[in-house]
Amino acid sequence: MERRSMGSARVPIVVASVVVVIAAVLVVASIRPAGSSPPSVASTASPSTASFGATGLALVGGPAAGYEMRVPASWKQATPIYAGAQRWVGGDATVMVSYGASIFEGGGITQCGPRSPEVPTCMKETYTYSIPYDPERDGVGPLVIDGYLRDRCTGGCKVKVAETTLGGERAQRASTITAGVRATYVATFHDRRPVIVYWSEPEEAVDDIRLDGMLGSFRFIDAQVPSPTPFLDPTELVRYEDAKLGYEIMVPRFWGEGSDHANWERVHDFGSGIGFGTRTYPALSISVGTSHGSVAVCQGTDHRCNTIIATDLASLEASLVGKPEGFPGREAAGDAVLAGHDARFKRPRYRNELASHGEFGIGGNVAGNCLGCPGMLYHLYTVVAGRPVVISIDWWTLAFGALPSEYTGRILSSFRFLDR
């Protein structure tokens, strides 16, 4: 088999399956590409902060942590709850600094708060980039965290929000009082990594001057050696060519080169979808048949492949399933064009049918009630010179906006057959 290649280096996939919340909140305040300078922000420190100095405070952190700040000298460093989340405690008071992973490496960070009957004390949150990546908006502070804080109270906490800075970065400051404890958060991004400083203390013991002194002392310590790896936009569409099967397509860099479907050399999978019914299905799959009409169709709740014979669009459409049998709702189908050839699309009807679907039958808003149903697929297919071609996309990746309609349209529009 001839070697298949992509036009650019592989980048590990960074889009993971979402299994908890219906509306995945992509926090996209802004992200700077590596190597750029932080924005110039005027200090918002109060006069009391500026004159507080370091009296009674000890320096913690350091180059290994990537930051330093001052905490009360009598406080002790506590055992970290999670890696990347350092704590210092004094009596009933706690300060914690969480320094998360790059948004291009999942954007994971530990968030903690006062005890709550409904929300875990600590939980892992992820802040990633938008698709397509926008360097002017994705991953630079402030990091909006007040929604997380509101959810810590039955019926919603009353949260006070203000703009501030942390280590020179624009940040959000959010605080609330719950069960006699005041919790304060200052959150931002630095070098595309989420950073949260969390401080809690009994309401009657709150000392804002001391807190402002601690926050005002915070500064980032960046590695002095520049990374040898140049920045590559993970959402850039790069060329994939399959010379043996005779086609090429532009796919997102973060999908990598993909892989052959197990035991089916004429089926190629790319990446992994994200959504309520995705599970372990590929984000996109391309199946190219023979000139005799034989083609592997991979679908269903287990994404199993079966060989069928389809010599025209009607027979091919009859074998394709966008919505597995037994799940509620109907399928939608319509005409399309693929690589200049007459084509058809077929998909679940979990969309607002009044919305524009575009040339490939994608678009509109989520509608329907099958949020846990696996095996939902969007199919785009044609038959050229007796050879069936099927492009299948994980439906929930489309339905929940992980791939915007315009972006998906660019992928599908790029598909073409190679000259022989």
N, C-alpha and C positions, 0 to 999 in steps of 0.2 A: 504494500500500500504506500502511495506517495505521501511524503511528509506534508502536513497541513500547517499553515503558519498564519500568525497575526502580524500586522504591520508595526506593532509596538510591544514593549516589554509587558510581562504579566504583572498584574496587581491583584493581591488577594481580595476576594469579594468582601464587601463591607456591609452588605445589606442582609440582615438576619431576619428570621421569621418573627412576626409579632403575634403573641398568643394571649395577651392580657387585655389590652384596651381597644375599643372600636375605633376611636379617632386617635391614631398615633400622632402625638404632638411632636413635630419636627421643629426644634428650637433653632431658628435660623436668624439670629441677630446679625451676624456677619463673621467671616473668617478671613484672615490674611494669608496669602501664600507664604511659605517658609522663606525667611531671609528678609522680609519687609520690615519696616520700622513701625513701632506702635504709634497710634495717633497721638497728637499733642493735645493734652487735656488739662485745663486749668484745675488747680487744687480746690476741693470743696471743703477742706478742713476748717473747723470753727476756730476762733481765737483761742479757746481753751485747749483745743488739740495741739495747736502750734506751740503753745507755751508749756505743755505738759512735760515734754522731755522724756527721759528714760528712768526717772526716779522710781524705784520700786519694781522695775521691770527687768527681766533677764532675756537675753537674745537666744532664740531657738531656731531650729531649721539648719540650713546650710546648703552648700553646693550640691550634695547628694539629693537633698529634698527638692531642690530647684527654687527655693524661696527662703526667706528668713523674716522673722517678726519678733516682737517682744511680748512676753506674757508676765504676769506677776511672779516675782522671784520665788515666792513660797510655793508656787504650784508645782506639781510633779507630773512628769510625762507618764501617761497611762499606756497600757498595752493596746496597740492598734486594733480596732474592730475589723478592719479590712486593710489590705495592702494599699498604700497611697492615701490613707486617711489617718493622720497623726492627731493625738489628743493630749491635752494637758488639763489637769483637774486641780481644783482647790476647794475643799468643802463640798458644797452642793453646786458649785459652778464648774462649767466645762467650756473649753474652746477647742474646736476641731478644724483642721485644714484638710480638705479633700482636693487632691490634684489628680484629675482624670486623664484618660488616654486621649490621644489625638482623635479628632473626628474622623480621620481617614483610617483609624484602627479601631473603630467601633464607638469611640466617644464615651466609654463607660466611666461612671463616677459614683462613689458612695454618697448618699444623702441621708442624714440622720436628723431626728427632731425629738421634741418632748414625747413622753409616753402617750399613746393614744389607743383607745379601745378598738379602733377601726383600721389603723394604719401601722405597719411594722415600725419599730423604732428606727431601724436603718434599712435602706433598700438600695438596689443598684438601678441607676437611671442611665439612659444613653442619649447623647446629643450628637447627631450626625449631620451630614451635609445635605443640601437639597439636590435634586436631579432635574435638570443639569446643574452642576456646581456653579455658584455665583461668587467669585472672589470678593465682590464688593459687599456682600450681605452675609455670607456663611461663615460663622465662627469667630467673630470678634465681638467683645462685650458691648453692652451689658448682657449677661445671661439672666433671662427672666425665670424666676423661681417662685414668685409669689403664689402661683397656682398650687404648687406642691404644699406650701405652708398653709393655705386656706383649707386644704383637704384634711388637715390634721385634727379638726374639730368637728363634732357632730353638728350638722347644719352649716358648717363653714366657719373658719376662724376670721375674726376681723383683723385685717392685715394693713399695716402702715408701710407705704412704699415710697422710696425716694431715689433719686439719681445720686451717684457718688463715684469715687474712683477706688481702685485697689491696685497698688503697685504701679500706678500710672495708667492703668487700663480703665475704660469706662465700665461701670459696674452698677448693679441694682442692689439697693439695701432694702430688705423687707423684714419686718418684725411683728410679733404678735404676743399676746399674753394668754396663756392657757393653763388651767389647773394651778394657778399661782406662780407660774414660771414664765419669764420673758425670754423668747427665742428670737435671735437676730441673725440674719444671713446677709452676707455680701458675696455676690456671685458675678463672675466674669469669664472671659476666655483669654488665654495667653498661649501664643504659639499654636493656636487651633486646639488647645486643650481646655476643657472646662475646669474652673477653679471655684471652690466654695469655702468661705470661712464661716463657720457656725459657732455661735456663742450662746449659752443659756445660763441663767442664774435666777434664783428666787426673786420675785418681783420686789420684795421689800429690801433686797440687798443690791439692787441695780446701781451701778456707778457708771454713768455715761461718760464722764471724763476719762476714767480708766479705759473703758472700751474704745473710745475714740483714739486714745494714745496707742493702744494695741493695733487697731486697724491702720492708723496713720504710719506706724513703723513698718508695715508689710512692704516687702520689695521682692521682685523676682530675681533669681540668679540663673542666667542662661549659660549653657555650655559655650566655652570660648572657641571650640573647634567646629567649624561649619560642617554640616552633613555632606558627605561625598555624593549622596544620591540626589539628583535633580528632582524638582517637583514635577509630578505628572498628574494632570487632571484625571481622576478616576472615572469621570463621567464622559470624557471625550470619546466620540465614536471612532473606532479604529477598524481597519479593513481585515476581514477574515476571508481567506480563499480556500476553497476545496477544489483543487485542480482535477482530481479523479472524478468527482461527481459533477463538475462543471458549473459551479456557481460561486458568487462572492456576495458578502453582505457586510455592512458596517454595524458593529456591536459595541456596547459600552466597554471601556477598558476594564472596569471592575469585574466584568464577567469572566475575564481571563480567556484562554484559548478554548475553553470548553473541553468536551470529551465525547468519544464515541459511546453511544448507548450500548450497554452490556449485551453482547451477542448479536448486535444489529449494526453492522458496519456502514450501512447506508442511512443511519440516523445519527445526528449530531446534536448534543445538548450544550446549552450555555447557562452558566450561573445558577442561581436559585431564586425562586419567587418569594414574595413576602405577603402575607395576608392570612385571614382566618382559616382558609381551606388549603393553604399551600403545602404545609408539612415539608416533605423533602423533594418536592417536584422541581424540575428545572424551570428557570425563568422563560427560556425559549428553546424550542426543539425544531429541527429542520429534518424532514424525511424526504428523500429523493428516490423515486421508483425507477424501474427499468422501462425500456421502450415497449415491453410486452404488457405494461399496465400493472405489474406487480409492485406493491409498495407496502412498507411497514407502517401501520397506524398505531401510535402509542397514546393511550388515553385511559380513562377510568380511574377509580379510587386508588388503584395500585400502579397506575401509569404503565401498564403492561403493553408490550408490542405484539401485534398479530399481523401476519401478511394477508393482504386482500388483493383482488384483481379489480381495477377500476380503469376503464378506457375512456371515460368521459366525466364531466363535472357532476352529472346527476348521480351516477353510480358511486362516485367518490363521496359526494355529500351524504348519501344514504348510509355510509359506513362511519361517518364522523359524528362524535358525540361531544357536545359542549357541556351538557348537564347530565350527569349519570342518572339512569333510570331510578325512580323511587324518591328523588329529591323534589321538593315543591318548586313550582314555577315552570316557565316555558323557555323555549329556545328562540332566538332571533336569527335570521339569515338574510343575505342580500347580495347584490352584485358588487364586484370590486375589480381592480386591475392589479396584476402582479407582474412586474418586469415587462410591461407592455402587452401582456396577454390577458384575455378575459379570465376572470377569477371569481370566486365567491368567498363569503365569510360566514361563519356560524359561531354562535356564542350563547351563553346563558342570557335570559332576559331579566337581569338584575340591574337595570338602568332606568333612568328617567326617559321614557320613550318620546317625550316632547323635546328633549335636548338634541342638538346637532351631533350626528355620529361621525361626520367626516367621510373621506373617501374609502376608509377601510372598515367602517362600521364600529369604530371605537369612539369614546367620548361620552359626555353626559355625566350624570351623578349617580352615586350608589342608590339603589332602591331594591326592595325585596327583603326577605327575612330568612335567608339561608346562610347565616354568618359562619357556621361551623362546617359547612358541606365541603368535603374534599373532592378532588377530581374535576373541578370546573376549569374549562379551557376555552380560549379563543382560537379558532382555526381560520387560516387564510390559505386557500388552495387553488390550484390550477392543474390543467393537463396540457402538456406541450409535446407534440409529435408522439402521442401515445404514452408519454412518461408523466405519471402523477407527481406532484410536488405539494407537500403539506408543511406549512409553518404554524406551529402551535405555541401559544403564550399562556402562562399561568394566569387564570382569569382574575384572581384576587390581587395580583400585582397591578393589574389595570384598574380594577374596581375601586381599590383603596388609594389610587393616585401615586403609588410608588414609582410608576413610570407615567409621567404626564402624557396625555393623548398626543400632543404635538411631537414630543420626543419619540414616542413609539412610532408615530407616522414616519419620522425621519429614518428609523431603523428599517421599517418595511419598505419604504420607497427606495432604499439603497440596494435592495436585492436585485441581482441581475444574473443572467446566464452567461457563462464565458464562451467566447467564440472558439469553435473547434476547428 
